[in-house]
Amino acid sequence: MAKVTLIVLRVCFVCLGNICRSPTAEGVLRRLLVEAGLERAVHVESAGTASYHVGELPDRRTREHARRRGLVLESRARHFTAASFQRFELVLAMDEANRRALLELAPSEADASKVRLLRDYDPEAPPGASVPDPYYGGAEDFERVLDQCERACRGLLDALREGGAVDR
Ligand code: 4NP
């Protein structure tokens, strides 16, 4: 009998360039899903609201800091466009500027309602908190991105389970 893969939710993380924050969140959530045996239930991607890095691997510093936590990040940068909304149920922005850019891009109210801030799922974050851009920062900024993505993605997984979107 043919094997059926059941994807119950499609999630896209979105930052500006898709080379620092959103590929980090993508890698972090993927690992949590594998650890939970839920990798078939949630499809994960990332993209940027800007197109200047399309096709590139994540930033060298992003990959190096992730690698130290055992995460190999090798997705290629993509541009999030109005058409991208068709492919996802949940679109998670890294900060307010990207959240606003996504809302402007959304073709419908239903699409706009897919947009949330990632750190809304971080139990330690105040409402409206962002994952700050580390691009012009130092090592501690890249470490902070990983810490924030790990907390928020754990919270996201808990929320998905509680909401019944994934059933294990
Ligand atoms: P990201 O970081 O949005 O987390 O991927 C940035 C990457 C590149 C640039 C800005 C932010 N840039 O200006 O090229």
Backbone and ligand atoms as CSV (ligand in chain L), in Angstrom:
chain,resi,resn,atom,element,x,y,z
A,1,MET,N,N,0.846,-1.193,0.000
A,1,MET,CA,C,0.000,0.000,0.000
A,1,MET,C,C,0.888,1.253,0.000
A,2,ALA,N,N,0.478,2.259,-0.770
A,2,ALA,CA,C,1.281,3.494,-0.825
A,2,ALA,C,C,1.267,4.192,0.522
A,3,LYS,N,N,2.417,4.783,0.864
A,3,LYS,CA,C,2.518,5.501,2.135
A,3,LYS,C,C,1.952,6.914,1.962
A,4,VAL,N,N,1.110,7.342,2.878
A,4,VAL,CA,C,0.517,8.676,2.775
A,4,VAL,C,C,1.171,9.592,3.799
A,5,THR,N,N,1.642,10.753,3.334
A,5,THR,CA,C,2.232,11.729,4.238
A,5,THR,C,C,1.192,12.789,4.554
A,6,LEU,N,N,0.913,12.982,5.831
A,6,LEU,CA,C,-0.125,13.924,6.219
A,6,LEU,C,C,0.498,15.210,6.745
A,7,ILE,N,N,0.362,16.278,5.972
A,7,ILE,CA,C,0.808,17.590,6.447
A,7,ILE,C,C,-0.438,18.324,6.927
A,8,VAL,N,N,-0.507,18.643,8.208
A,8,VAL,CA,C,-1.715,19.310,8.696
A,8,VAL,C,C,-1.545,20.817,8.797
A,9,LEU,N,N,-0.304,21.285,8.761
A,9,LEU,CA,C,-0.085,22.724,8.885
A,9,LEU,C,C,1.169,23.114,8.118
A,10,ARG,N,N,1.095,24.241,7.420
A,10,ARG,CA,C,2.274,24.763,6.712
A,10,ARG,C,C,2.636,26.121,7.307
A,11,VAL,N,N,3.884,26.215,7.784
A,11,VAL,CA,C,4.353,27.401,8.497
A,11,VAL,C,C,5.506,28.038,7.724
A,12,CYS,N,N,5.495,29.379,7.616
A,12,CYS,CA,C,6.641,30.074,7.026
A,12,CYS,C,C,7.134,31.158,7.981
A,13,PHE,N,N,8.422,31.130,8.306
A,13,PHE,CA,C,9.053,32.184,9.103
A,13,PHE,C,C,9.554,33.261,8.152
A,14,VAL,N,N,9.348,34.522,8.528
A,14,VAL,CA,C,9.716,35.605,7.612
A,14,VAL,C,C,10.516,36.701,8.325
A,15,CYS,N,N,11.692,37.020,7.757
A,15,CYS,CA,C,12.468,38.180,8.217
A,15,CYS,C,C,12.729,39.065,6.996
A,16,LEU,N,N,13.752,39.900,7.056
A,16,LEU,CA,C,14.014,40.802,5.936
A,16,LEU,C,C,14.782,40.088,4.809
A,17,GLY,N,N,15.954,39.557,5.144
A,17,GLY,CA,C,16.832,39.001,4.106
A,17,GLY,C,C,16.748,37.499,3.926
A,18,ASN,N,N,16.134,36.798,4.894
A,18,ASN,CA,C,16.066,35.329,4.898
A,18,ASN,C,C,17.457,34.686,4.934
A,19,ILE,N,N,18.402,35.374,5.584
A,19,ILE,CA,C,19.727,34.754,5.747
A,19,ILE,C,C,20.183,34.698,7.202
A,20,CYS,N,N,19.446,35.339,8.127
A,20,CYS,CA,C,19.846,35.284,9.547
A,20,CYS,C,C,18.721,34.715,10.428
A,21,ARG,N,N,17.686,35.501,10.664
A,21,ARG,CA,C,16.690,35.107,11.671
A,21,ARG,C,C,15.747,34.002,11.213
A,22,SER,N,N,15.121,34.169,10.035
A,22,SER,CA,C,14.104,33.169,9.667
A,22,SER,C,C,14.680,31.795,9.327
A,23,PRO,N,N,15.883,31.690,8.719
A,23,PRO,CA,C,16.430,30.325,8.558
A,23,PRO,C,C,16.784,29.687,9.883
A,24,THR,N,N,17.147,30.529,10.880
A,24,THR,CA,C,17.419,30.001,12.221
A,24,THR,C,C,16.139,29.408,12.808
A,25,ALA,N,N,15.049,30.165,12.750
A,25,ALA,CA,C,13.774,29.666,13.283
A,25,ALA,C,C,13.333,28.407,12.545
A,26,GLU,N,N,13.537,28.381,11.229
A,26,GLU,CA,C,13.171,27.201,10.427
A,26,GLU,C,C,13.931,25.970,10.933
A,27,GLY,N,N,15.238,26.112,11.127
A,27,GLY,CA,C,16.045,24.980,11.595
A,27,GLY,C,C,15.672,24.547,12.998
A,28,VAL,N,N,15.399,25.519,13.856
A,28,VAL,CA,C,15.038,25.214,15.244
A,28,VAL,C,C,13.709,24.458,15.288
A,29,LEU,N,N,12.687,24.949,14.574
A,29,LEU,CA,C,11.382,24.267,14.619
A,29,LEU,C,C,11.475,22.876,13.993
A,30,ARG,N,N,12.203,22.754,12.879
A,30,ARG,CA,C,12.377,21.429,12.248
A,30,ARG,C,C,12.918,20.422,13.253
A,31,ARG,N,N,13.955,20.845,13.994
A,31,ARG,CA,C,14.551,19.909,14.957
A,31,ARG,C,C,13.548,19.542,16.055
A,32,LEU,N,N,12.815,20.538,16.564
A,32,LEU,CA,C,11.827,20.244,17.616
A,32,LEU,C,C,10.763,19.271,17.097
A,33,LEU,N,N,10.360,19.454,15.844
A,33,LEU,CA,C,9.341,18.560,15.263
A,33,LEU,C,C,9.871,17.139,15.141
A,34,VAL,N,N,11.126,17.015,14.708
A,34,VAL,CA,C,11.722,15.671,14.595
A,34,VAL,C,C,11.796,15.034,15.976
A,35,GLU,N,N,12.235,15.791,16.971
A,35,GLU,CA,C,12.337,15.256,18.342
A,35,GLU,C,C,10.977,14.805,18.865
A,36,ALA,N,N,9.915,15.502,18.421
A,36,ALA,CA,C,8.563,15.169,18.878
A,36,ALA,C,C,7.885,14.138,17.974
A,37,GLY,N,N,8.579,13.706,16.913
A,37,GLY,CA,C,7.968,12.755,15.973
A,37,GLY,C,C,6.861,13.388,15.143
A,38,LEU,N,N,6.918,14.709,14.971
A,38,LEU,CA,C,5.837,15.425,14.278
A,38,LEU,C,C,6.276,16.037,12.942
A,39,GLU,N,N,7.422,15.587,12.431
A,39,GLU,CA,C,7.938,16.239,11.224
A,39,GLU,C,C,7.030,16.044,10.012
A,40,ARG,N,N,6.169,15.037,10.059
A,40,ARG,CA,C,5.244,14.840,8.934
A,40,ARG,C,C,3.971,15.672,9.082
A,41,ALA,N,N,3.760,16.211,10.283
A,41,ALA,CA,C,2.507,16.938,10.527
A,41,ALA,C,C,2.632,18.428,10.220
A,42,VAL,N,N,3.852,18.938,10.237
A,42,VAL,CA,C,4.043,20.373,10.013
A,42,VAL,C,C,5.109,20.574,8.941
A,43,HIS,N,N,4.777,21.341,7.913
A,43,HIS,CA,C,5.719,21.679,6.849
A,43,HIS,C,C,6.302,23.055,7.173
A,44,VAL,N,N,7.638,23.166,7.171
A,44,VAL,CA,C,8.289,24.405,7.607
A,44,VAL,C,C,9.158,24.980,6.499
A,45,GLU,N,N,9.016,26.285,6.250
A,45,GLU,CA,C,9.895,26.994,5.323
A,45,GLU,C,C,10.238,28.352,5.932
A,46,SER,N,N,11.093,29.110,5.224
A,46,SER,CA,C,11.335,30.495,5.614
A,46,SER,C,C,11.524,31.328,4.356
A,47,ALA,N,N,11.369,32.656,4.515
A,47,ALA,CA,C,11.492,33.564,3.373
A,47,ALA,C,C,11.756,34.969,3.897
A,48,GLY,N,N,12.098,35.876,2.954
A,48,GLY,CA,C,12.368,37.255,3.324
A,48,GLY,C,C,11.416,38.208,2.630
A,49,THR,N,N,11.135,39.346,3.284
A,49,THR,CA,C,10.302,40.362,2.626
A,49,THR,C,C,11.120,41.141,1.596
A,50,ALA,N,N,12.442,41.052,1.666
A,50,ALA,CA,C,13.312,41.657,0.648
A,50,ALA,C,C,13.933,40.540,-0.191
A,51,SER,N,N,14.314,40.901,-1.424
A,51,SER,CA,C,14.788,39.856,-2.346
A,51,SER,C,C,16.302,39.874,-2.547
A,52,TYR,N,N,17.035,40.790,-1.853
A,52,TYR,CA,C,18.447,40.932,-2.241
A,52,TYR,C,C,19.332,39.730,-1.982
A,53,HIS,N,N,18.921,38.800,-1.147
A,53,HIS,CA,C,19.798,37.648,-0.889
A,53,HIS,C,C,19.262,36.336,-1.485
A,54,VAL,N,N,18.247,36.432,-2.340
A,54,VAL,CA,C,17.618,35.224,-2.895
A,54,VAL,C,C,18.671,34.268,-3.469
A,55,GLY,N,N,18.543,32.996,-3.095
A,55,GLY,CA,C,19.454,31.962,-3.614
A,55,GLY,C,C,20.664,31.720,-2.744
A,56,GLU,N,N,20.910,32.622,-1.764
A,56,GLU,CA,C,22.101,32.466,-0.916
A,56,GLU,C,C,21.830,31.519,0.250
A,57,LEU,N,N,22.918,30.901,0.716
A,57,LEU,CA,C,22.857,30.161,1.982
A,57,LEU,C,C,22.698,31.163,3.116
A,58,PRO,N,N,22.289,30.710,4.317
A,58,PRO,CA,C,22.271,31.633,5.458
A,58,PRO,C,C,23.656,32.267,5.671
A,59,ASP,N,N,23.644,33.449,6.280
A,59,ASP,CA,C,24.862,34.183,6.633
A,59,ASP,C,C,25.858,33.246,7.346
A,60,ARG,N,N,27.157,33.424,7.038
A,60,ARG,CA,C,28.195,32.557,7.620
A,60,ARG,C,C,28.126,32.534,9.150
A,61,ARG,N,N,27.875,33.716,9.766
A,61,ARG,CA,C,27.811,33.782,11.240
A,61,ARG,C,C,26.589,33.025,11.762
A,62,THR,N,N,25.473,33.154,11.057
A,62,THR,CA,C,24.254,32.426,11.444
A,62,THR,C,C,24.518,30.924,11.427
A,63,ARG,N,N,25.174,30.452,10.355
A,63,ARG,CA,C,25.439,29.008,10.241
A,63,ARG,C,C,26.401,28.536,11.314
A,64,GLU,N,N,27.412,29.369,11.607
A,64,GLU,CA,C,28.417,28.969,12.590
A,64,GLU,C,C,27.804,28.873,14.005
A,65,HIS,N,N,27.020,29.864,14.385
A,65,HIS,CA,C,26.417,29.820,15.729
A,65,HIS,C,C,25.406,28.681,15.832
A,66,ALA,N,N,24.655,28.444,14.765
A,66,ALA,CA,C,23.690,27.335,14.776
A,66,ALA,C,C,24.422,25.996,14.871
A,67,ARG,N,N,25.530,25.883,14.107
A,67,ARG,CA,C,26.284,24.626,14.092
A,67,ARG,C,C,26.785,24.254,15.492
A,68,ARG,N,N,27.140,25.281,16.270
A,68,ARG,CA,C,27.609,25.010,17.643
A,68,ARG,C,C,26.507,24.406,18.504
A,69,ARG,N,N,25.253,24.597,18.097
A,69,ARG,CA,C,24.130,23.965,18.826
A,69,ARG,C,C,23.637,22.726,18.079
A,70,GLY,N,N,24.437,22.266,17.132
A,70,GLY,CA,C,24.089,21.029,16.430
A,70,GLY,C,C,23.083,21.197,15.320
A,71,LEU,N,N,22.872,22.444,14.898
A,71,LEU,CA,C,21.897,22.707,13.830
A,71,LEU,C,C,22.620,23.022,12.529
A,72,VAL,N,N,22.319,22.272,11.485
A,72,VAL,CA,C,22.904,22.545,10.169
A,72,VAL,C,C,21.866,23.309,9.345
A,73,LEU,N,N,22.186,24.555,9.011
A,73,LEU,CA,C,21.239,25.391,8.248
A,73,LEU,C,C,21.703,25.469,6.804
A,74,GLU,N,N,20.887,24.924,5.910
A,74,GLU,CA,C,21.314,24.920,4.510
A,74,GLU,C,C,20.211,25.287,3.518
A,75,SER,N,N,19.159,25.964,4.037
A,75,SER,CA,C,18.126,26.405,3.093
A,75,SER,C,C,18.658,27.596,2.290
A,76,ARG,N,N,18.134,27.779,1.106
A,76,ARG,CA,C,18.517,28.908,0.250
A,76,ARG,C,C,17.473,30.012,0.379
A,77,ALA,N,N,17.947,31.258,0.425
A,77,ALA,CA,C,17.035,32.386,0.673
A,77,ALA,C,C,15.982,32.508,-0.431
A,78,ARG,N,N,14.757,32.805,0.019
A,78,ARG,CA,C,13.626,33.012,-0.898
A,78,ARG,C,C,12.962,34.344,-0.584
A,79,HIS,N,N,12.201,34.811,-1.546
A,79,HIS,CA,C,11.450,36.070,-1.382
A,79,HIS,C,C,9.994,35.732,-1.099
A,80,PHE,N,N,9.422,36.308,-0.033
A,80,PHE,CA,C,8.003,36.087,0.267
A,80,PHE,C,C,7.184,37.096,-0.542
A,81,THR,N,N,6.286,36.608,-1.391
A,81,THR,CA,C,5.454,37.485,-2.232
A,81,THR,C,C,3.978,37.275,-1.880
A,82,ALA,N,N,3.118,38.078,-2.490
A,82,ALA,CA,C,1.671,37.945,-2.239
A,82,ALA,C,C,1.211,36.512,-2.530
A,83,ALA,N,N,1.762,35.910,-3.585
A,83,ALA,CA,C,1.367,34.542,-3.957
A,83,ALA,C,C,1.778,33.526,-2.900
A,84,SER,N,N,2.798,33.836,-2.116
A,84,SER,CA,C,3.278,32.887,-1.105
A,84,SER,C,C,2.195,32.585,-0.070
A,85,PHE,N,N,1.275,33.531,0.148
A,85,PHE,CA,C,0.231,33.315,1.155
A,85,PHE,C,C,-0.590,32.054,0.868
A,86,GLN,N,N,-0.734,31.708,-0.426
A,86,GLN,CA,C,-1.539,30.519,-0.777
A,86,GLN,C,C,-0.962,29.242,-0.184
A,87,ARG,N,N,0.355,29.256,0.086
A,87,ARG,CA,C,1.045,28.020,0.457
A,87,ARG,C,C,1.170,27.796,1.949
A,88,PHE,N,N,0.668,28.752,2.782
A,88,PHE,CA,C,0.863,28.623,4.232
A,88,PHE,C,C,-0.408,28.959,5.004
A,89,GLU,N,N,-0.556,28.290,6.148
A,89,GLU,CA,C,-1.650,28.629,7.070
A,89,GLU,C,C,-1.169,29.597,8.141
A,90,LEU,N,N,0.152,29.566,8.434
A,90,LEU,CA,C,0.705,30.403,9.499
A,90,LEU,C,C,1.972,31.077,8.980
A,91,VAL,N,N,2.031,32.409,9.098
A,91,VAL,CA,C,3.170,33.188,8.595
A,91,VAL,C,C,3.715,33.991,9.772
A,92,LEU,N,N,4.928,33.653,10.212
A,92,LEU,CA,C,5.455,34.198,11.468
A,92,LEU,C,C,6.564,35.208,11.212
A,93,ALA,N,N,6.270,36.468,11.515
A,93,ALA,CA,C,7.224,37.562,11.280
A,93,ALA,C,C,8.181,37.683,12.457
A,94,MET,N,N,9.405,38.067,12.141
A,94,MET,CA,C,10.433,38.207,13.181
A,94,MET,C,C,10.350,39.538,13.902
A,95,ASP,N,N,9.800,40.541,13.258
A,95,ASP,CA,C,9.678,41.841,13.928
A,95,ASP,C,C,8.503,42.613,13.343
A,96,GLU,N,N,8.260,43.777,13.950
A,96,GLU,CA,C,7.086,44.568,13.584
A,96,GLU,C,C,7.174,45.085,12.143
A,97,ALA,N,N,8.380,45.461,11.709
A,97,ALA,CA,C,8.512,45.982,10.337
A,97,ALA,C,C,8.134,44.905,9.319
A,98,ASN,N,N,8.584,43.689,9.569
A,98,ASN,CA,C,8.246,42.601,8.635
A,98,ASN,C,C,6.787,42.194,8.767
A,99,ARG,N,N,6.238,42.285,9.987
A,99,ARG,CA,C,4.809,41.983,10.152
A,99,ARG,C,C,3.978,42.973,9.321
A,100,ARG,N,N,4.351,44.263,9.392
A,100,ARG,CA,C,3.614,45.276,8.622
A,100,ARG,C,C,3.774,45.061,7.117
A,101,ALA,N,N,4.991,44.718,6.695
A,101,ALA,CA,C,5.225,44.465,5.262
A,101,ALA,C,C,4.356,43.299,4.792
A,102,LEU,N,N,4.225,42.273,5.624
A,102,LEU,CA,C,3.402,41.110,5.252
A,102,LEU,C,C,1.927,41.497,5.180
A,103,LEU,N,N,1.473,42.322,6.127
A,103,LEU,CA,C,0.058,42.719,6.116
A,103,LEU,C,C,-0.257,43.537,4.868
A,104,GLU,N,N,0.694,44.366,4.436
A,104,GLU,CA,C,0.480,45.153,3.205
A,104,GLU,C,C,0.428,44.270,1.973
A,105,LEU,N,N,1.171,43.167,2.031
A,105,LEU,CA,C,1.257,42.246,0.900
A,105,LEU,C,C,0.046,41.300,0.821
A,106,ALA,N,N,-0.614,41.082,1.942
A,106,ALA,CA,C,-1.666,40.053,2.017
A,106,ALA,C,C,-2.798,40.373,1.035
A,107,PRO,N,N,-3.143,39.426,0.126
A,107,PRO,CA,C,-4.185,39.678,-0.863
A,107,PRO,C,C,-5.595,39.734,-0.273
A,108,SER,N,N,-5.795,39.173,0.930
A,108,SER,CA,C,-7.146,39.139,1.496
A,108,SER,C,C,-7.066,39.237,3.012
A,109,GLU,N,N,-8.220,39.475,3.626
A,109,GLU,CA,C,-8.291,39.496,5.095
A,109,GLU,C,C,-7.918,38.126,5.668
A,110,ALA,N,N,-8.359,37.078,4.970
A,110,ALA,CA,C,-8.038,35.717,5.430
A,110,ALA,C,C,-6.532,35.505,5.434
A,111,ASP,N,N,-5.841,36.032,4.424
A,111,ASP,CA,C,-4.381,35.909,4.382
A,111,ASP,C,C,-3.748,36.759,5.489
A,112,ALA,N,N,-4.256,37.961,5.693
A,112,ALA,CA,C,-3.703,38.830,6.748
A,112,ALA,C,C,-3.813,38.161,8.114
A,113,SER,N,N,-4.871,37.384,8.303
A,113,SER,CA,C,-5.080,36.748,9.615
A,113,SER,C,C,-4.099,35.587,9.855
A,114,LYS,N,N,-3.336,35.215,8.837
A,114,LYS,CA,C,-2.317,34.165,9.008
A,114,LYS,C,C,-1.045,34.713,9.648
A,115,VAL,N,N,-0.911,36.046,9.682
A,115,VAL,CA,C,0.344,36.689,10.096
A,115,VAL,C,C,0.370,36.910,11.605
A,116,ARG,N,N,1.473,36.464,12.239
A,116,ARG,CA,C,1.695,36.675,13.684
A,116,ARG,C,C,3.167,37.022,13.889
A,117,LEU,N,N,3.462,37.561,15.057
A,117,LEU,CA,C,4.865,37.720,15.450
A,117,LEU,C,C,5.339,36.415,16.076
A,118,LEU,N,N,6.523,35.951,15.693
A,118,LEU,CA,C,7.025,34.698,16.271
A,118,LEU,C,C,7.077,34.773,17.798
A,119,ARG,N,N,7.552,35.911,18.325
A,119,ARG,CA,C,7.751,35.953,19.782
A,119,ARG,C,C,6.446,36.082,20.573
A,120,ASP,N,N,5.314,36.162,19.887
A,120,ASP,CA,C,4.038,36.023,20.604
A,120,ASP,C,C,3.955,34.637,21.241
A,121,TYR,N,N,4.773,33.697,20.751
A,121,TYR,CA,C,4.777,32.333,21.302
A,121,TYR,C,C,5.892,32.116,22.318
A,122,ASP,N,N,6.701,33.163,22.571
A,122,ASP,CA,C,7.794,33.071,23.544
A,122,ASP,C,C,7.237,33.422,24.920
A,123,PRO,N,N,7.191,32.445,25.846
A,123,PRO,CA,C,6.565,32.729,27.145
A,123,PRO,C,C,7.300,33.799,27.945
A,124,GLU,N,N,8.558,34.102,27.592
A,124,GLU,CA,C,9.320,35.120,28.335
A,124,GLU,C,C,9.219,36.510,27.707
A,125,ALA,N,N,8.557,36.618,26.566
A,125,ALA,CA,C,8.554,37.898,25.841
A,125,ALA,C,C,7.313,38.722,26.162
A,126,PRO,N,N,7.460,40.062,26.276
A,126,PRO,CA,C,6.278,40.912,26.404
A,126,PRO,C,C,5.540,40.972,25.073
A,127,PRO,N,N,4.266,41.390,25.072
A,127,PRO,CA,C,3.525,41.485,23.807
A,127,PRO,C,C,4.253,42.394,22.818
A,128,GLY,N,N,4.268,41.998,21.563
A,128,GLY,CA,C,4.879,42.826,20.516
A,128,GLY,C,C,6.383,42.685,20.394
A,129,ALA,N,N,6.986,41.752,21.136
A,129,ALA,CA,C,8.449,41.617,21.117
A,129,ALA,C,C,8.934,41.095,19.767
A,130,SER,N,N,10.151,41.520,19.393
A,130,SER,CA,C,10.728,41.078,18.120
A,130,SER,C,C,11.932,40.169,18.357
A,131,VAL,N,N,12.365,39.533,17.271
A,131,VAL,CA,C,13.687,38.908,17.219
A,131,VAL,C,C,14.553,39.944,16.499
A,132,PRO,N,N,15.410,40.682,17.240
A,132,PRO,CA,C,16.145,41.777,16.597
A,132,PRO,C,C,17.133,41.292,15.539
A,133,ASP,N,N,17.292,42.120,14.512
A,133,ASP,CA,C,18.180,41.825,13.388
A,133,ASP,C,C,19.638,41.784,13.871
A,134,PRO,N,N,20.342,40.647,13.695
A,134,PRO,CA,C,21.732,40.561,14.165
A,134,PRO,C,C,22.755,40.962,13.111
A,135,TYR,N,N,22.298,41.316,11.901
A,135,TYR,CA,C,23.185,41.429,10.735
A,135,TYR,C,C,24.360,42.372,10.978
A,136,TYR,N,N,24.106,43.509,11.655
A,136,TYR,CA,C,25.191,44.465,11.913
A,136,TYR,C,C,25.714,44.331,13.327
A,137,GLY,N,N,25.387,43.221,13.993
A,137,GLY,CA,C,25.774,43.028,15.383
A,137,GLY,C,C,26.940,42.064,15.543
A,138,GLY,N,N,27.123,41.607,16.788
A,138,GLY,CA,C,28.224,40.708,17.112
A,138,GLY,C,C,27.742,39.323,17.487
A,139,ALA,N,N,28.685,38.516,18.001
A,139,ALA,CA,C,28.383,37.120,18.325
A,139,ALA,C,C,27.205,37.003,19.288
A,140,GLU,N,N,27.138,37.901,20.278
A,140,GLU,CA,C,26.068,37.800,21.281
A,140,GLU,C,C,24.699,38.001,20.636
A,141,ASP,N,N,24.650,38.785,19.565
A,141,ASP,CA,C,23.366,39.013,18.887
A,141,ASP,C,C,22.896,37.755,18.151
A,142,PHE,N,N,23.838,37.028,17.557
A,142,PHE,CA,C,23.477,35.772,16.883
A,142,PHE,C,C,23.065,34.713,17.904
A,143,GLU,N,N,23.734,34.706,19.069
A,143,GLU,CA,C,23.345,33.771,20.134
A,143,GLU,C,C,21.940,34.109,20.637
A,144,ARG,N,N,21.652,35.406,20.763
A,144,ARG,CA,C,20.329,35.814,21.250
A,144,ARG,C,C,19.239,35.376,20.275
A,145,VAL,N,N,19.498,35.495,18.984
A,145,VAL,CA,C,18.516,35.038,17.980
A,145,VAL,C,C,18.207,33.555,18.208
A,146,LEU,N,N,19.233,32.759,18.431
A,146,LEU,CA,C,19.020,31.319,18.661
A,146,LEU,C,C,18.206,31.092,19.928
A,147,ASP,N,N,18.560,31.796,21.017
A,147,ASP,CA,C,17.815,31.640,22.280
A,147,ASP,C,C,16.335,31.998,22.086
A,148,GLN,N,N,16.100,33.120,21.419
A,148,GLN,CA,C,14.712,33.576,21.239
A,148,GLN,C,C,13.939,32.622,20.326
A,149,CYS,N,N,14.584,32.160,19.269
A,149,CYS,CA,C,13.902,31.218,18.359
A,149,CYS,C,C,13.615,29.902,19.076
A,150,GLU,N,N,14.531,29.433,19.913
A,150,GLU,CA,C,14.303,28.166,20.624
A,150,GLU,C,C,13.117,28.278,21.579
A,151,ARG,N,N,13.075,29.378,22.347
A,151,ARG,CA,C,11.949,29.546,23.291
A,151,ARG,C,C,10.625,29.680,22.545
A,152,ALA,N,N,10.625,30.535,21.511
A,152,ALA,CA,C,9.373,30.796,20.789
A,152,ALA,C,C,8.890,29.557,20.037
A,153,CYS,N,N,9.809,28.798,19.463
A,153,CYS,CA,C,9.382,27.606,18.707
A,153,CYS,C,C,8.861,26.523,19.654
A,154,ARG,N,N,9.454,26.426,20.848
A,154,ARG,CA,C,8.876,25.503,21.849
A,154,ARG,C,C,7.455,25.929,22.194
A,155,GLY,N,N,7.276,27.242,22.406
A,155,GLY,CA,C,5.947,27.772,22.719
A,155,GLY,C,C,4.980,27.545,21.570
A,156,LEU,N,N,5.477,27.705,20.344
A,156,LEU,CA,C,4.636,27.479,19.168
A,156,LEU,C,C,4.170,26.025,19.108
A,157,LEU,N,N,5.090,25.114,19.337
A,157,LEU,CA,C,4.730,23.693,19.305
A,157,LEU,C,C,3.685,23.377,20.386
A,158,ASP,N,N,3.876,23.930,21.585
A,158,ASP,CA,C,2.883,23.745,22.660
A,158,ASP,C,C,1.524,24.287,22.217
A,159,ALA,N,N,1.529,25.483,21.609
A,159,ALA,CA,C,0.262,26.107,21.189
A,159,ALA,C,C,-0.419,25.271,20.111
A,160,LEU,N,N,0.364,24.718,19.188
A,160,LEU,CA,C,-0.222,23.899,18.118
A,160,LEU,C,C,-0.847,22.639,18.703
A,161,ARG,N,N,-0.159,22.070,19.698
A,161,ARG,CA,C,-0.714,20.863,20.322
A,161,ARG,C,C,-1.992,21.181,21.080
A,162,GLU,N,N,-1.966,22.281,21.830
A,162,GLU,CA,C,-3.155,22.652,22.612
A,162,GLU,C,C,-4.325,22.986,21.718
A,163,GLY,N,N,-4.015,23.622,20.556
A,163,GLY,CA,C,-5.068,24.025,19.635
A,163,GLY,C,C,-5.559,22.886,18.765
A,164,GLY,N,N,-4.888,21.735,18.872
A,164,GLY,CA,C,-5.348,20.569,18.122
A,164,GLY,C,C,-4.882,20.541,16.687
A,165,ALA,N,N,-3.979,21.485,16.300
A,165,ALA,CA,C,-3.528,21.488,14.907
A,165,ALA,C,C,-2.605,20.309,14.627
A,166,VAL,N,N,-1.913,19.833,15.646
A,166,VAL,CA,C,-1.163,18.578,15.503
A,166,VAL,C,C,-1.644,17.663,16.629
A,167,ASP,N,N,-1.856,16.405,16.284
A,167,ASP,CA,C,-2.652,15.600,17.201
A,167,ASP,C,C,-1.846,14.573,17.996
A,168,ARG,N,N,-0.569,14.841,18.268
A,168,ARG,CA,C,0.153,13.921,19.148
A,168,ARG,C,C,0.868,14.713,20.213
L,1,4NP,P1,P,17.663,38.806,8.362
L,1,4NP,O1,O,18.933,39.788,8.513
L,1,4NP,O2,O,16.508,39.705,7.975
L,1,4NP,O3,O,17.509,38.236,9.735
L,1,4NP,O4,O,18.028,37.802,7.302
L,1,4NP,C1,C,19.366,40.649,7.521
L,1,4NP,C2,C,20.110,40.166,6.471
L,1,4NP,C3,C,20.588,41.034,5.507
L,1,4NP,C4,C,20.315,42.385,5.607
L,1,4NP,C5,C,19.564,42.872,6.652
L,1,4NP,C6,C,19.076,41.994,7.616
L,1,4NP,N1,N,20.822,43.274,4.624
L,1,4NP,O5,O,20.644,44.491,4.790
L,1,4NP,O6,O,21.442,42.824,3.642
